[in-house]
Amino acid sequence: MDKKETTKNSNRIYLILFIIGLILLIPSALISHMHQLKGFEARIFYDINNLPGSFRLPALWITEGLGAAYPIALCILIPLAFKYFRLAWRFFIVVGGSGVVMEIAKYLVKEPRPVVLLKGHLHERAIETGLNSFPSGHQTVATAMALTLWIILPNKWKWISIIWILIVGFSRIYLGVHTPLDIVGGFAIGLMAISFVNLLPSSLKQKLRLEGNKKYLLQKGW
């Protein structure tokens, strides 16, 4: 298969992933905008949130260690230290772009935190200063980072990206700071961000130093 055909197939996959992200984002945003937590979503929330409190400390480590400012800094600084400037730049663009979309979604949906939706009837194991819950910011950036890492990981290690995404989402619900749809929304935005970057025209990606293949991203220098 020649390079042109490979690029075409890759673009087709990323287009499908972008559409999947959009399909996940729009309904979850509309439901969250109703400011209700009930039915099947509430059942999932309570099933996770009612797990023993002994998991609180590991959940806090996971949520801060894999979905906050510290891992973002590491994902940029570590490639920079080894002179993988394109990879560091790609992390910055994908995570930064998903963060901007996430903030816009929070402003539009204005969903309160679960402690407000459930009138305090939950295990609130962490305190969040942000008032708006949808989508989960931690889940958004965790997904963006994990899927960027996916590109450069060997096939036998790609499961790390999947586990990264899943445990951050699980921990946010367990801590009582997000609903299941908040997690879906965060995942959708992260998925759309990585797909959008890969769907950019090749000429534009080259100008912006955003080529997506492993060999290019791990090439030293700029």
C-alpha positions in Angstrom: 0.0 0.0 0.0 1.5 3.4 -1.0 1.8 6.4 1.2 -1.1 8.2 -0.4 -3.5 5.2 0.2 -2.2 4.9 3.8 -2.9 8.6 4.4 -6.4 8.2 2.9 -7.2 5.2 5.1 -5.9 7.0 8.2 -8.0 10.1 7.4 -11.1 7.9 7.0 -10.5 6.4 10.5 -10.0 9.8 12.1 -13.1 11.1 10.4 -15.1 8.2 11.9 -13.6 8.8 15.3 -14.4 12.5 15.1 -18.0 11.7 14.2 -18.2 9.2 17.1 -17.0 12.0 19.4 -19.6 14.4 18.1 -22.3 11.7 18.5 -21.3 11.2 22.1 -20.9 14.9 22.9 -24.1 16.4 21.7 -26.6 14.1 23.4 -24.6 14.1 26.7 -24.4 17.9 26.6 -28.2 18.2 26.0 -29.1 15.8 28.8 -26.6 17.4 31.2 -28.1 20.8 30.4 -31.4 19.6 32.0 -29.6 19.6 35.3 -30.9 16.2 36.4 -29.2 13.0 37.6 -31.6 10.1 37.5 -32.4 6.8 35.9 -29.7 4.7 34.4 -27.1 7.4 34.8 -27.9 7.8 38.5 -27.6 4.0 39.0 -24.1 4.0 37.4 -23.1 6.9 39.5 -24.2 5.4 42.8 -22.7 2.0 41.9 -19.3 3.6 41.6 -19.7 6.3 44.3 -20.9 3.8 46.9 -17.7 1.7 46.7 -15.7 1.6 50.0 -14.1 4.8 51.1 -10.8 3.1 51.5 -10.2 3.8 47.8 -10.3 7.6 48.3 -6.5 8.2 48.5 -5.6 6.1 45.4 -8.5 7.8 43.5 -7.1 11.3 44.4 -3.6 10.2 43.2 -5.1 9.0 40.0 -7.2 12.0 39.3 -4.3 14.5 40.0 -1.5 12.4 38.7 -3.2 11.5 35.3 -5.7 14.2 34.6 -4.4 17.5 36.0 -1.7 20.1 35.4 1.2 17.9 36.6 0.9 15.2 33.9 0.3 18.0 31.2 3.5 19.6 32.2 5.3 16.2 32.2 4.0 15.3 28.8 5.4 18.5 27.4 8.7 18.8 29.4 9.8 15.2 29.1 9.8 15.2 25.3 11.5 18.6 25.4 14.2 17.3 27.6 15.0 14.6 25.0 14.7 17.1 22.1 11.5 15.6 20.8 10.2 19.0 20.1 7.4 17.9 17.6 6.0 15.5 20.2 6.0 18.1 22.9 4.4 20.6 20.6 1.7 18.1 19.6 0.9 17.4 23.3 0.6 21.2 23.8 -1.7 21.7 20.8 -4.0 18.7 21.4 -4.4 19.2 25.1 -4.6 23.0 24.8 -7.2 22.8 22.1 -9.3 20.2 24.0 -9.1 22.4 27.0 -10.5 25.4 25.2 -13.4 23.4 23.8 -14.0 22.0 27.3 -14.3 25.5 28.8 -16.7 26.5 26.1 -18.9 23.5 26.8 -18.8 24.2 30.6 -20.0 27.7 29.9 -22.8 26.6 27.6 -24.1 23.6 29.6 -23.7 25.1 33.1 -24.5 21.8 34.8 -24.0 21.9 38.6 -21.8 19.4 40.5 -23.4 16.1 41.6 -23.5 17.3 45.2 -26.0 20.0 44.1 -27.9 17.7 41.7 -28.3 15.1 44.4 -28.8 17.6 47.2 -25.9 16.2 49.2 -27.0 12.5 49.0 -23.7 11.1 47.9 -20.1 10.4 49.0 -18.3 13.7 48.2 -14.6 12.6 48.6 -13.0 15.6 46.9 -13.8 19.3 46.8 -13.9 21.0 43.4 -13.8 24.8 43.2 -15.3 25.0 39.7 -19.1 25.3 39.7 -19.8 23.7 36.3 -19.6 20.0 36.0 -20.0 19.1 32.3 -17.7 18.0 30.8 -15.0 16.7 33.1 -11.9 18.7 32.6 -9.7 15.9 34.0 -11.3 13.4 31.7 -10.9 15.8 28.7 -7.1 16.3 29.2 -6.5 12.7 30.2 -8.1 11.5 27.0 -6.2 14.0 24.9 -2.8 13.0 26.5 -3.5 9.3 26.4 -4.5 9.3 22.8 -1.5 11.4 21.8 0.7 8.9 23.6 -1.1 6.1 21.8 0.5 7.2 18.5 4.1 6.6 19.7 3.5 3.5 22.0 4.4 0.1 20.6 1.4 -2.1 19.9 2.0 -4.2 23.0 1.9 -1.1 25.2 -1.1 0.7 23.7 -3.4 -0.7 26.5 -1.8 1.9 28.7 -3.7 4.6 27.0 -7.0 2.8 27.4 -6.4 2.1 31.1 -5.3 5.8 31.6 -8.6 7.0 30.1 -10.8 4.5 32.1 -9.3 4.9 35.5 -9.4 8.7 35.4 -13.1 8.6 34.5 -13.8 6.0 37.2 -12.0 8.0 39.8 -13.9 11.2 39.1 -17.2 9.5 39.6 -16.0 7.6 42.7 -14.9 10.9 44.3 -18.4 12.3 43.7 -17.3 15.3 41.6 -18.7 14.2 38.2 -21.6 12.3 36.7 -21.1 9.6 34.1 -22.2 11.9 31.3 -19.6 14.4 32.4 -17.0 11.7 31.8 -18.5 10.8 28.4 -18.4 14.5 27.4 -14.8 14.8 28.5 -13.8 11.7 26.5 -15.7 12.9 23.4 -13.9 16.3 23.4 -10.5 14.6 23.8 -11.3 12.1 21.0 -12.5 14.9 18.7 -9.3 17.0 19.4 -6.9 14.3 18.5 -9.0 13.4 15.4 -9.3 17.0 14.3 -5.5 17.5 14.4 -5.0 14.3 12.3 -7.6 15.4 9.8 -5.8 18.7 9.0 -4.5 18.8 5.4 -1.0 17.4 5.2 0.5 20.7 4.0 -0.9 22.5 7.0 0.2 19.8 9.4 3.7 20.1 8.0 3.7 23.9 8.4 2.4 23.6 12.0 4.8 20.7 12.8 1.8 18.4 13.6 2.5 15.3 11.5 1.0 12.3 13.2 3.2 9.3 12.5 5.4 7.9 15.2 8.7 8.3 13.2 8.0 12.0 12.6 7.1 12.7 16.3 10.1 11.0 17.7 12.5 12.6 15.3 14.9 14.8 17.3 15.1 18.4 16.5 12.4 20.8 15.1 
